[in-house]
């Protein structure tokens, strides 16, 4: 079995949440847009699906995953599909449903992080909305980050199976999603995250443990892991960060 992942080739973005699950599961996949055209790759191969050239099920935007004749879009949907198929999801149905809730909430958190540097419109450059970004980032730093992290901390503290995981008693795609989000915020807002994280020790510990999982650690150290940069969701603009 080999999955085809479609996402922009030069950024982590939302596609990284899917990559982390694929890597942690140890399953075969092709990061299609990063492949050579001679291998059936490239961005044009991604656009072909989005235009509907490959069939009636056409995604609005990447990331999307193709598994045989199945096409799935939206990050939270993709990671739950993969996690439940590859032992990266809780076993109990109630917990599986809540893991999907966590993934959808994480997607909301990521969208708010993105909107700190693009609060007016995605078609505009950051420089065209800098004043608005300064105001949006201030609210995000001072109110929203702690609100989300407090929720994750409460989930860890209230998990009947222990504070090692957000839900259930083993690593899940929900844990991987929190790890990636905290890593991204650490890149985008290093000063704010340094001041905030001591208040969330269980979140910090979970992220440390995820980074030490053998397959995850190997991926993070490989050239398959694209570095954070100012074209992705998590962007470091010094003027948007503060303690």
Buried (B, 14 or more C-beta within 10 A) or exposed (E): EEBBBBBBBBBBBBBBBBBBBBBBBEBEBBBBBBBEEEEEBBBEBBEBBBEEEEEEBBBEEBBBBBBEEEBBBBBBBBBBBBBBBBEBBBEEEEBBEBBBBBBBBBBEBBEBBBBBBBBEEEEEEBEEBBEBBBEBBEEBBEEBBBEBBEBBBEBBEEBEEEBBBBBBBBBBBBBBBBBBBBBBBBBBBEEBBEEBBEEBEBBBEBBEBBEEBEEBEEBBEEEEBBEBEEEBBBBBBEEBBEE
